[in-house]
Amino acid sequence: MVPLAYRIRPTKLDDLFGQQHLVGPKGAIRKMIANHKMTSLIFYGNPGVGKTTLATIICHELGLPFATFNASTDNKATLKGYIEQSLQDEQFVLIIDEIHRMKKDIQDYLLEFLESGKVIIIGLTTVNPYHSVNPAIRSRCLTFKMNDLSNDDLAAMFHKLLSELGGDYTIDDDAKDYLIHMANGDVRYLINSLEGISFIVENHHITLEDAKNIIQRPSVTFSKNEDQYYDTLSGLQKSIRGSDVDASLHYLAKLLLVEDLIPLIRRLYAIAYEDIGLANPGIGPKVKAAGDIALELGMPEAKLPLSVVVVEMALSPKSNSAMIGIVEAMKDIEEGNSGNLPLHLKNTYSFDPRQKAYLYPHDYPGAWVNQQYLPDKIKDASYYHPKTTSKNEQALKERYDAIQNEKKKSK
C-alpha cells in the first residue's frame, strides 16, 4: 500500500499548506512560476515543512523534467548519469536533498553545468546554507527560508487527510488538537501519526485515547547536526544568563529529548565560567560533577543532576568580569600591545644594572607589595572591572580597590 504521505503530496501550488510568504499571491515562487521563469534555488528549514514537496511542485507546474539526488547517499557516478540525461532536455532540474552534505569533488563537477545553465538545481537543507553550502554553489542560487507550519496550517489539512484515508474516518476535536500539538509543526509527522492511528481504530472513529495510544512523545524536529539544536543551546545559555529558571528548564528538557548529552554538558561548562564566573565560583565544580553523573546514568535519569544544576545556574548571581578581562588582555596581545617582561620578574639573574630586586610579597603585610608586573609599554593597562552582583565578587572588588589605592599613593 502506498503510504499516506505520498498519496497526499500536492502537485500544485494551490494545494500546498503554509509557506504563504513564498507561494501566496505576492510570493516569489508563485510569481516566478506565473512568469514561466526558473533559476536555481535553495530551500532551507526544519524537517517536515514541505521543502521536497515545493521543489517537485515547481517542476510539475513548469512542466520541467527532474531527478532527485541525495547528497548523503548518492555518488558522483549517479550525478554524472543525471547530467548526461539532462543534456537531452532544453531545461532540466536536479533536486539535491541534504545539499549541505555534498562532497567537494561532486560540487566541483556540478559547478560547470550549473554556471552554464545546462542544469538548474533546487537544493534542500535543514542547515543554514549561508554556513554550510559551498559559496560557489550558493552564489548561483536564490535562497529561501521555509517556515515551520503553524497549528492553523496543520488543522486546515485534516479534512483532506481524513478523506485520503478512505472509509469516512472521523476524529474528535480533542484528538485532533492533541495530534497537532504533538506534531510540533512537522507535517510529515502528523500524516504518519494519523495513518498509524487509522490502522488500530474501530468503526473509523478516532478518539483522544486512540491518539495517545499511538503518539506518546512529541516530534522533536532537530538533531545535533542541525541549526535548531544549536539555536536551542543558545536559548538555554541566554535563559540562564537572564536568570529565567523556567525558560532554562524548558530548553534543557528540549535538549534532553535528543539524548545527546555531550554537547549539552559542554555548553553548561562554558555557561558556568562565562556568565556566572566570579559571582558563584563554586558552580564550575558543581556543573562538572552533575555532567559526570549524567553521563554515568544516561537517559532518562540524566535529567536529575542536570535539572538541579541548571536551576542553581539560572538563579545564581551573574558576572562576566573574568571573561571580559581575558578577552581584553588577548586583544592587546593580538594587536601587539605587549612588551618585554620586567627584568625583576625573570627567573635568571642578570648583571644588567637596570634590574631591580624582586620583592617577595609574602614578606610584606597583607602579602602585597607595590612593584611593576606588566611590561613598560602597557604598565598601566587595566583588564579586570569587578562587578558587585554577589558577595564573593564584592569582596574581590574591595581588595582590588585597596590595591589600586595603594598603587596611587606610591606614585
C-alpha positions as CSV (number, residue, x, y, z in Angstrom):
1,M,0.0,0.0,0.0
2,V,1.3,3.5,-0.9
3,P,1.9,5.5,2.3
4,L,-0.5,8.3,3.0
5,A,2.4,10.9,2.9
6,Y,2.9,10.0,-0.8
7,R,-0.8,9.8,-1.7
8,I,-1.5,13.3,-0.2
9,R,1.6,15.1,-1.5
10,P,0.3,18.0,-3.5
11,T,1.4,18.7,-7.1
12,K,0.0,22.2,-7.4
13,L,0.8,25.4,-5.5
14,D,-2.8,25.9,-4.6
15,D,-2.8,22.6,-2.8
16,L,0.2,23.5,-0.6
17,F,-0.4,24.3,3.0
18,G,1.7,27.0,4.6
19,Q,4.6,29.0,3.2
20,Q,2.4,31.8,2.1
21,H,5.4,34.2,2.0
22,L,6.6,32.1,-1.0
23,V,3.5,30.7,-2.6
24,G,0.9,33.3,-1.6
25,P,-0.4,35.9,-4.1
26,K,2.7,38.1,-3.6
27,G,5.1,35.2,-3.1
28,A,8.3,35.0,-5.1
29,I,7.8,31.4,-6.1
30,R,4.3,31.9,-7.3
31,K,5.3,34.9,-9.4
32,M,8.3,33.0,-10.8
33,I,6.0,30.2,-12.0
34,A,3.4,32.6,-13.3
35,N,6.1,34.2,-15.5
36,H,7.4,30.8,-16.6
37,K,10.8,31.6,-15.3
38,M,13.2,29.4,-13.4
39,T,16.5,29.7,-11.7
40,S,18.5,27.6,-9.3
41,L,17.1,27.7,-5.7
42,I,18.0,26.6,-2.2
43,F,15.2,25.9,0.3
44,Y,16.2,25.5,4.0
45,G,14.0,24.9,7.0
46,N,13.2,22.3,9.6
47,P,12.2,18.7,8.7
48,G,8.6,18.2,7.6
49,V,7.9,21.8,6.4
50,G,7.5,20.8,2.7
51,K,10.9,21.5,1.1
52,T,10.8,18.4,-1.2
53,T,7.1,19.0,-1.9
54,L,7.6,22.6,-3.0
55,A,10.6,21.6,-5.2
56,T,8.5,18.9,-7.0
57,I,5.5,21.3,-7.4
58,I,7.7,23.8,-9.1
59,C,8.8,21.2,-11.6
60,H,5.3,20.0,-12.2
61,E,3.9,23.5,-12.6
62,L,6.5,24.4,-15.2
63,G,6.5,21.1,-16.9
64,L,10.2,20.5,-16.4
65,P,11.9,17.1,-16.2
66,F,13.6,16.5,-12.9
67,A,15.6,14.0,-10.9
68,T,16.4,13.8,-7.2
69,F,19.9,13.4,-5.9
70,N,20.7,12.7,-2.2
71,A,24.0,14.2,-1.3
72,S,24.3,11.9,1.7
73,T,23.9,8.6,-0.1
74,D,24.3,9.1,-3.9
75,N,27.7,9.2,-5.5
76,K,29.4,11.1,-8.4
77,A,28.5,8.3,-10.9
78,T,24.9,8.8,-10.1
79,L,25.2,12.5,-10.7
80,K,27.0,12.0,-14.0
81,G,24.1,9.8,-15.1
82,Y,21.6,12.6,-14.3
83,I,23.8,15.2,-16.1
84,E,24.1,13.1,-19.2
85,Q,20.3,12.7,-19.2
86,S,19.8,16.4,-18.7
87,L,21.8,17.3,-21.8
88,Q,19.0,15.8,-23.9
89,D,16.5,18.3,-22.5
90,E,16.3,22.1,-23.0
91,Q,16.0,22.6,-19.3
92,F,16.5,20.0,-16.5
93,V,16.1,20.4,-12.8
94,L,18.2,18.4,-10.3
95,I,16.6,18.4,-6.8
96,I,19.5,17.9,-4.3
97,D,18.4,16.7,-0.9
98,E,20.8,17.5,2.0
99,I,22.8,19.7,-0.2
100,H,25.0,20.7,2.8
101,R,26.4,17.2,2.8
102,M,27.6,17.3,-0.9
103,K,31.2,16.3,-1.2
104,K,33.7,18.8,-2.7
105,D,34.5,16.8,-5.8
106,I,30.8,16.5,-6.6
107,Q,30.3,20.2,-6.1
108,D,33.2,21.0,-8.4
109,Y,31.8,18.7,-11.1
110,L,28.3,20.2,-10.8
111,L,29.5,23.8,-10.8
112,E,30.4,23.8,-14.5
113,F,26.9,22.7,-15.6
114,L,25.3,25.0,-13.1
115,E,27.2,28.0,-14.3
116,S,26.5,27.3,-17.9
117,G,22.7,27.0,-17.2
118,K,22.6,23.4,-18.6
119,V,21.4,22.2,-15.2
120,I,19.1,24.0,-12.7
121,I,19.3,22.9,-9.1
122,I,16.9,23.1,-6.2
123,G,18.9,22.4,-3.1
124,L,17.2,21.3,0.1
125,T,18.7,21.5,3.6
126,T,17.8,21.7,7.2
127,V,21.1,23.6,7.9
128,N,21.5,27.4,7.3
129,P,23.1,27.4,3.8
130,Y,25.0,30.6,4.5
131,H,27.1,28.5,6.9
132,S,27.0,25.1,5.3
133,V,26.8,25.3,1.4
134,N,29.8,25.9,-0.8
135,P,29.8,29.7,-1.5
136,A,30.4,29.0,-5.2
137,I,27.2,26.9,-5.4
138,R,25.2,29.2,-3.1
139,S,26.1,32.4,-5.1
140,R,24.4,30.9,-8.2
141,C,21.2,30.2,-6.3
142,L,18.3,32.2,-4.8
143,T,18.0,31.1,-1.1
144,F,14.6,31.0,0.6
145,K,13.8,30.1,4.2
146,M,10.8,27.8,4.7
147,N,8.9,28.4,7.9
148,D,7.5,25.8,10.4
149,L,3.8,25.1,9.8
150,S,1.5,26.8,12.3
151,N,-1.2,24.8,14.2
152,D,-3.7,26.5,11.9
153,D,-1.9,25.2,8.8
154,L,-1.9,21.7,10.2
155,A,-5.6,22.0,11.3
156,A,-6.5,23.0,7.7
157,M,-5.1,19.8,6.4
158,F,-7.3,17.5,8.4
159,H,-10.3,17.3,6.1
160,K,-8.0,16.2,3.2
161,L,-6.1,13.8,5.4
162,L,-9.2,12.1,6.6
163,S,-10.7,11.8,3.1
164,E,-7.5,10.3,1.8
165,L,-7.5,7.6,4.5
166,G,-10.7,6.3,2.9
167,G,-13.7,4.8,4.7
168,D,-15.3,8.0,6.0
169,Y,-12.9,8.5,9.0
170,T,-14.0,11.0,11.7
171,I,-12.0,12.4,14.6
172,D,-12.8,14.1,17.9
173,D,-11.7,17.7,18.3
174,D,-9.6,16.9,21.3
175,A,-7.8,14.1,19.4
176,K,-7.2,16.4,16.5
177,D,-5.8,19.1,18.8
178,Y,-3.6,16.5,20.5
179,L,-2.1,15.3,17.2
180,I,-1.4,18.9,16.0
181,H,0.3,19.7,19.3
182,M,2.4,16.6,19.3
183,A,3.5,17.2,15.6
184,N,5.2,20.4,16.7
185,G,5.0,21.9,13.2
186,D,6.1,18.8,11.3
187,V,3.5,17.9,8.7
188,R,5.2,14.6,7.8
189,Y,5.0,13.5,11.5
190,L,1.3,14.5,11.6
191,I,0.5,12.5,8.4
192,N,2.4,9.4,9.6
193,S,0.8,9.6,13.0
194,L,-2.7,9.8,11.7
195,E,-2.1,6.9,9.3
196,G,-0.7,4.8,12.1
197,I,-3.8,5.5,14.2
198,S,-6.1,4.5,11.4
199,F,-4.6,1.0,11.5
200,I,-5.9,0.4,15.1
201,V,-9.2,2.2,15.5
202,E,-12.6,0.6,15.3
203,N,-15.6,2.0,13.4
204,H,-13.3,4.5,11.6
205,H,-13.6,7.0,14.5
206,I,-10.5,8.4,16.2
207,T,-10.7,9.4,19.9
208,L,-8.2,11.1,22.1
209,E,-7.4,7.7,23.7
210,D,-6.6,6.3,20.3
211,A,-4.3,9.2,19.6
212,K,-2.5,8.8,22.9
213,N,-2.1,5.1,22.5
214,I,-0.1,5.6,19.3
215,I,1.6,9.0,19.9
216,Q,3.3,9.1,23.3
217,R,6.1,11.6,22.6
218,P,6.1,14.8,20.6
219,S,8.1,15.3,17.5
220,V,11.5,16.8,18.3
221,T,12.3,18.3,15.0
222,F,16.0,18.7,15.3
223,S,19.2,16.7,15.7
224,K,22.6,17.7,17.0
225,N,23.8,18.4,13.4
226,E,21.1,20.9,12.7
227,D,20.8,24.7,13.3
228,Q,17.8,24.3,15.6
229,Y,19.8,22.2,18.0
230,Y,22.4,24.9,18.4
231,D,19.7,27.6,18.5
232,T,18.2,25.7,21.4
233,L,21.6,25.5,23.1
234,S,21.8,29.3,22.6
235,G,18.3,29.7,24.1
236,L,19.4,27.7,27.1
237,Q,22.5,29.9,27.7
238,K,20.6,33.1,27.2
239,S,17.9,32.0,29.6
240,I,20.4,31.0,32.3
241,R,22.3,34.3,31.7
242,G,19.0,36.1,32.1
243,S,18.1,34.3,35.3
244,D,14.9,32.9,33.9
245,V,14.7,29.5,35.6
246,D,11.5,28.4,33.8
247,A,12.9,29.0,30.3
248,S,16.1,27.4,31.3
249,L,14.3,24.2,32.3
250,H,12.2,24.3,29.1
251,Y,15.2,24.4,26.8
252,L,17.0,21.8,29.0
253,A,14.1,19.5,28.5
254,K,14.0,20.0,24.8
255,L,17.8,19.2,24.5
256,L,17.4,16.1,26.7
257,L,14.9,14.6,24.4
258,V,17.6,14.4,21.7
259,E,19.5,12.2,24.1
260,D,22.9,13.5,23.1
261,L,24.4,14.7,26.4
262,I,28.0,15.7,25.5
263,P,27.3,18.9,23.6
264,L,24.8,19.9,26.3
265,I,27.2,19.3,29.1
266,R,30.0,21.2,27.3
267,R,27.7,24.2,26.9
268,L,26.9,24.1,30.6
269,Y,30.6,24.2,31.4
270,A,31.0,27.3,29.3
271,I,28.0,29.0,30.9
272,A,29.3,28.3,34.3
273,Y,32.5,30.2,33.7
274,E,31.3,32.8,31.1
275,D,28.1,34.0,32.7
276,I,28.3,33.1,36.4
277,G,32.1,33.1,36.9
278,L,33.3,35.0,40.0
279,A,29.7,35.6,41.2
280,N,29.5,32.0,42.2
281,P,32.9,30.3,41.7
282,G,31.7,27.1,43.2
283,I,29.3,26.5,40.3
284,G,32.0,25.2,38.0
285,P,32.9,22.1,40.0
286,K,29.1,21.5,40.6
287,V,28.5,21.5,36.8
288,K,31.4,19.1,36.3
289,A,30.0,16.8,38.9
290,A,26.5,16.9,37.5
291,G,27.8,16.3,34.0
292,D,29.8,13.3,35.0
293,I,26.9,11.8,36.9
294,A,24.5,12.5,34.0
295,L,26.9,10.6,31.6
296,E,27.2,7.7,34.0
297,L,23.4,7.5,34.5
298,G,22.4,8.1,30.9
299,M,18.8,8.9,29.9
300,P,16.3,9.2,31.3
301,E,17.9,9.6,34.8
302,A,20.4,12.1,33.4
303,K,17.7,14.8,33.8
304,L,18.0,14.6,37.6
305,P,21.5,16.0,38.1
306,L,21.3,18.3,35.1
307,S,18.0,19.9,36.2
308,V,19.4,20.5,39.7
309,V,22.5,22.3,38.5
310,V,20.6,24.3,35.8
311,V,18.2,25.6,38.4
312,E,21.1,26.8,40.5
313,M,22.9,28.3,37.5
314,A,19.8,30.2,36.5
315,L,19.2,31.6,40.0
316,S,22.9,32.3,40.7
317,P,24.2,35.9,40.6
318,K,25.9,36.7,37.3
319,S,29.3,38.1,36.5
320,N,31.3,38.0,33.2
321,S,34.1,40.2,34.5
322,A,36.7,37.5,34.3
323,M,35.7,36.7,30.7
324,I,35.8,40.4,29.6
325,G,39.2,40.7,31.3
326,I,40.8,37.8,29.4
327,V,39.2,38.9,26.1
328,E,40.7,42.4,26.5
329,A,44.1,41.0,27.5
330,M,44.2,38.7,24.5
331,K,43.1,41.5,22.2
332,D,46.1,43.5,23.4
333,I,48.5,40.6,22.7
334,E,47.0,40.0,19.2
335,E,47.4,43.7,18.4
336,G,51.0,43.8,19.5
337,N,50.3,45.8,22.7
338,S,52.7,44.0,24.9
339,G,56.4,44.2,25.6
340,N,59.3,42.5,27.4
341,L,58.9,41.0,30.8
342,P,60.2,43.3,33.5
343,L,63.7,42.2,34.5
344,H,62.9,41.6,38.1
345,L,60.3,39.0,37.1
346,K,62.7,36.9,35.1
347,N,63.8,33.5,36.6
348,T,67.5,34.1,35.8
349,Y,69.7,36.6,37.4
350,S,71.1,39.3,35.2
351,F,74.1,41.6,35.6
352,D,72.0,44.4,33.9
353,P,72.3,47.4,36.3
354,R,68.7,48.2,35.5
355,Q,67.5,45.0,37.1
356,K,65.7,45.7,40.4
357,A,65.4,43.0,43.1
358,Y,62.2,41.0,43.0
359,L,60.2,41.8,46.1
360,Y,58.6,38.6,47.6
361,P,55.0,39.6,48.5
362,H,54.8,37.1,51.4
363,D,57.4,39.1,53.2
364,Y,55.1,42.1,53.4
365,P,52.0,42.9,55.4
366,G,48.9,41.6,53.7
367,A,51.1,39.6,51.3
368,W,51.3,42.5,49.0
369,V,54.0,45.0,47.9
370,N,53.9,47.6,45.2
371,Q,56.1,46.6,42.2
372,Q,55.6,46.6,38.5
373,Y,54.4,43.4,36.8
374,L,53.3,44.5,33.4
375,P,55.7,45.4,30.5
376,D,56.7,49.0,30.4
377,K,54.6,49.6,27.2
378,I,51.4,48.7,29.0
379,K,52.3,49.2,32.6
380,D,49.0,51.0,33.4
381,A,46.7,48.6,31.5
382,S,43.5,47.6,33.3
383,Y,41.6,44.5,32.3
384,Y,39.6,43.4,35.3
385,H,36.5,45.5,36.0
386,P,34.8,44.0,39.0
387,K,31.0,43.6,39.3
388,T,29.1,43.8,42.6
389,T,26.4,41.2,41.8
390,S,27.5,38.8,44.5
391,K,29.1,38.9,48.0
392,N,32.0,36.9,46.6
393,E,32.9,39.5,43.9
394,Q,32.1,42.3,46.2
395,A,34.9,41.0,48.5
396,L,37.2,40.7,45.5
397,K,36.4,44.3,44.5
398,E,37.2,45.6,47.9
399,R,40.7,44.0,47.8
400,Y,41.2,45.2,44.2
401,D,40.2,48.7,45.1
402,A,42.6,48.7,48.1
403,I,45.5,47.6,46.0
404,Q,44.7,50.3,43.4
405,N,44.6,52.9,46.1
406,E,48.0,51.8,47.5
407,K,49.5,52.0,44.0
408,K,48.2,55.5,43.6
409,K,49.8,56.6,46.9
410,S,53.2,55.3,45.8
411,K,53.3,57.3,42.6
